[in-house]
Amino acid sequence: MKSLVRAGYVIIFFFAGILTAPQPICADPPDKVELSERCAVCGMFVAKYPNWVTQIQYAGGPQKYFDGFKDLMAHYFSPESYGVTRNLVAKEIWVKDYYSLEWIDGRAAFYVVGSDVFGPMGNEFIPFSKREAAENFLKDHKGQKILVFDDITSEMVESMRFGQKMKGHMVK
């Protein structure tokens, strides 16, 4: 009888451990983006540029796709300009590592700016999962600097977007 009780406790503790184990903060993004998905900022079909697709998942709200990190950040800094209320929180931000094309957490990535590599809409923040890869890319592609997510300002984003045609009007 004691061994049955002991086995019962083991089973209870096992399932309690599973139920209370930390869950990942971010779920994996979808492997395939639907052909009909458009960039929430410029309106381009994002599936045409699979290497550049980025996304934001809002807590309790929509998932938005972009044709590059620059447009994602324009949306991030001014969501109300693109039909999302300011009170929604960006729960997950996903970008693709430039070399591996694997989805990575956009808040943990390293971004090279000012390189000779352009995205679908011109100048772009080039994302990497590792600083060493970003440093190598910076050297190989004449980059200006490496930034982390918190270094990026709306002024930087707008200066990169300056003069580009967006949804029927010029960004000024």
N, C-alpha and C positions, 0 to 999 in steps of 0.2 A: 504494500500500500504506500509506504514512504517513497519508493522509487517512482510510483505513478504520480504522486503529488510533486515530487522533484521534477519529473518530466513535464508536468503541467506548468510549473514555474518557468522552466527553460523555454517552453513554447511561448508563454505570455511575454517574457522578456525579449525573446527574439522578435515577435511582432511589434512590441512596443518600440524596440529599436528601429525597426523599419519605418514605422509611422512617424517617429520623431527625428529621424535622420535628416540632416540639412538637405533641402532641395536646391537644385541649381537655380540661380537667379534668372538666367536667360535660357529660354528654350531655343533649339536650333531653328534658324530661319528656313523657309521652304526651299527645297532643292531647285525647284523650277518656278520661274516667274511666268505668269500667264501672258500670252501675246498681247492681250488687250490692256495690260497695265501701262499707265502713262505716268511720267514724272509729275509729281504734285506741284512742281514749280514752273517748268517750262512746257509741259505737255508732250514731250517726246515719248515715243514708245520705248520703254526701258529694256524690253526683252531683246531688242536689236543690238544692245550693248551689254552682253552678259558679264563681261569682265569688269564693267564699271558700275553695275547695279548696287545701290545702297538702299537701306530701309530704316524706318523708324516705326516701332510698335508703341502706341500710346496706351498707358494703363487705363483700362475701361473705355478705350476708344479705338479709332481706326488704325490700320497699318498703312503706311504711306511709302511709296517707292520713288526712287530718284535715279537719274542717269549719271550721277557722279556725286562725290562727297560735297562738292561746292554747293550744289543745289540743295542737298540735304541740310547743310548748315544755314543756308538762306532761309529755309523753312523753319529750322530749329530756333533761330533768333527772332523770327517774326511769323509764327504760325497763323496768327489772325489774318495776315495778308493773303493766306492761301486757304482760308475757310475752316481753320481749326481753332477752337477757343483756347485762349492763353492758359486757362486753368488745367488743361490736360497735361499730364506728366509723361515725358518721353521715357518709357520703361526700358526699352531696348533700342540700341542703335547698332546696326550691322553694316560692315563694309567688307570688301574682298581684298585680301592681301595681294599686292601687285604681282608677286612672283608665283605664289602657290595657287592663287585664285580660290582659296579657302575662305569661308565666312569667318570673320573675327569681330570681336567686340570693338565697336568704333570708339568707345571711350578709353580703351586701353591701347589703341594703335599709335604708331608713329607716322607722321605725315611729312613728306618732302614737298617743298614748294619751290617754284622758280626753275623747274627742270626743263629739259628739251622734249619731254614727253607730254603730250596733250590728251585730254579726255574728249568725249563726244562734243562738248561745248567749249573747247579751248583749254586755257590754263586750268590746272586741277591740283588738288591736294592728293598726293599719291600715297596710299596707305600700306603699312607694313606691320606685321605682328611682332617683329624683333628690331631693336634699335640697330644691330649690326647690319641687317639687310638694308635698312634705311640709309645707313652711312655709306655702304657700298654703292647703292643706287645714286646717292647724292654725288659721289665722286664720278661715277660712270656717265651720268646724265646732266652734269653741270648744274646741279641743284643749288639753291641759295641757302636753305636752312631746313632743319628738322624741327617739327613742332609736335606737341602732344595735344590732346583734345582741349584741355583747359587753356592752352596758349592761344587758341584761335578766337579771333574777335569778329564781330559783325562787320567792322570796317575792313578787315582783311578780305572777308568773303565778298563784300560789295566791290572792293577794288579789283578783284579777280573777275567779277561779273561785268564790270563797267563796259558799256558799248555792245553787249551781246543782245541779240534779239530774243525776247522772251514773251511768248503768248501775245504776239501782235504789237508789242511796243519795245522801245529801246530802254535798257537799264541805264539810268543816268546817275 
